[in-house]
């Protein structure tokens, strides 16, 4: 049988068959360790092949093969730094939720996520949430950040998951696509998904006033079908985002504005650090390249803060 993984709890997987029936599945005994370097060899969004077996009085599935992935998003495992954690696979569009307060999303986190999305060929849209609760200073800062990323080529939308402001634009982008919503805990993912698909009734929680950090409402990845033909992948909040399988000389390729200037550098192997005739450094001087983006790039090149952390408690 063949199907799509809709839910992963680490040991059990909820798989929807091509006929539309859901099965609780496990992976075949040795499958976990054969040639797979991730902490979760099977991820939500995976197309898999499985057999049905009897487990006492219950019929369960046994996954024995993962079909080729079109793309996937990964981050470093929290407990096993040399391994990766696949967040989801076969994603058409990922929405990164951003807030500048309660909790704050820092540019370094955004840039690492965007670079990873570029590396793994997943289109990304930035959603600046909680615009209804911003004072004028935060509104101005949000407009500046959104303009910065729009200039690079990313779609940016200011939304309010609470009031529904501009959520219709998000729904329009989702039509017929498998979409993922990611961001820190407490940033409003579940509230937004409930606004888009209220029948799902995902759990939500308030921000901790003492520590200004998100409380945990999603503990595992899960995918949902919508009447529009879209599918939503809800994920646990992400505290840190590390680089996986990126060489120093390719990181710049995942910054679109740096990649566009690469051919203008004097040396074709320019890392845009101290090399003479560097077009990126010249663009930095003229303001064509944003300083915050360049700082993120240098940080990634140098390996500093290999997993950029915000002080938020980890969900996964």
PyMOL commands that set and color helices and strands:
alter all, ss='L'
color gray80, all
select helices_A, chain A and resi 29-32+107-119+131-133+136-152+167-174+189-196+198-200+248-254+256-259+262-264+279-286+291-302
alter helices_A, ss='H'
color red, helices_A
select strands_A, chain A and resi 2-8+13-17+22-27+47-55+58-66+72-76+84-89+93-98+123-128+155-158+178-182+222-225+231-234+241-242+307-308
alter strands_A, ss='S'
color yellow, strands_A
deselect
rebuild
show_as cartoon
